[in-house]
Amino acid sequence: MDRRKFLTTAAVGGTGAATLAAPAVAQSSPQIQWRCTSSFPQSLDTIYGGAQDVAQYVREATDGAFDIQVFAGGEIVPGLQAADAVQNGTVEMCHTAAYYYVGKSPTWALGAVIPFGLNNRGMNAWLYYGGGLDALNGFYNSQGLHYLPAGNTGTQMGGWFREEIGGLSDMDGLQMRIAGLAGRIMEQIGVVPQQIAGGDIYPALERGTIDAAEWIGPYDDEKLGFYQVAPYYYYPGWWEGNLTLNVFVGTEAWESLPDTYKRLLETACRAANTEMMAEYDYKNPTALRSLVQNGAQLRAFPQEVLDATYEAALSLYSDLRGNTDGWADIYDSMMDFQAEHFLWQQVAEQNFASFMQQKQSQGRLPAQISGAGSTGGSGNN
């Protein structure tokens, strides 16, 4: 697909305008240069690449007139200060995960993910069609920011553990690298949450300073070599049934944009949102197989751990509904949709996936039967 033509066409409202829209946009494009600070290092190429994709799509659609320069975390400000840099006018926009800022208010997390929340498809449906974008921007606008979804990791893994988890009692006293609302929930079952930067996780696990750590998923986790010092790889990452990455634009900068540029930036973020999820879906299977071949041992969280953390999450959310500004309306909207979403998922999607996974376990997928694919054998872990 010609991305420039697609983005330009989408921004002006329809396929029928394609042949006239592209030159019209190019001819009327004012010269604008913005800086975008990322919360991520370039080594996290898929997540960091989300901001690069947004900038590229906008640049190509305007013949370079709207130029967004992307800077990795630490180049302008530390990664976890990206939103602050937008709020104080240091940069016009950032690419980040909104839950990094729960220290400002837990409500920030709702634009990224909350434990036992929506999956990727559900989050996108709620954002784009269920009123989620308007609800979130009602909150973020009050913080001087305009919010746009711009990437997703999908459901993450539950992390790396030095010792196997047999039940709920094994979680008591566990030192685990985990932050945000998930850390508050883990505390309720006895875990001692630790906030440790990505580059410091491996040595902390190796020395036994921590007993476990969550990161992202197979593709990103493999790069850090956790399996060498904490071989038990747990799933699912119930605290991140999806992770929506997002762009924050300062409200003054947003309002100063021509309407055409606003539509282009919105469309570019939508494209990056789809692109990132597709890239992870392509890369994670190969990375997971490689991790298992190199000694990672896949384990499902015991049911009693999932049940206990779920009940702890509901208790936390009940408290937040009553004493956290902006939480209740957004959360209630999201949860009302969640009930409908998972009802639909279990009818068609889940049953189709279960049947196909059964055939994969039996070695009956076409690539397994012919031996043409890389998945030969039963595929059991």
Secondary structure by P-SEA (a helix, b strand, c coil): caaaaaaaaaaaccccaaaaaaaaaaaaccbbbbbbbbccccccccccaaaaaaaaaaaaaacccbbbbbbcccccccccaaaaaaaacccccccccccccccccccccccccccccccaaaaaaaacccaaaaaaaaaaaaacbbbbbcccccccccccccccccccccccccccccccaaaaaaaaaccbbbbbcccaaaaaaaaccccccccccaaaaaaacccccccccccccccccbbbbbbbccaaaaaaccaaaaaaaaaaaaaaaaaaaaaaaacaaaaaaaaaaabbbbbcccaaaaaaaaaaaaaaaaaaaccccccaaaaaaaaaaaaaaaaaaaccaaaaaaaaaaaaaaccccccccccccccccccc
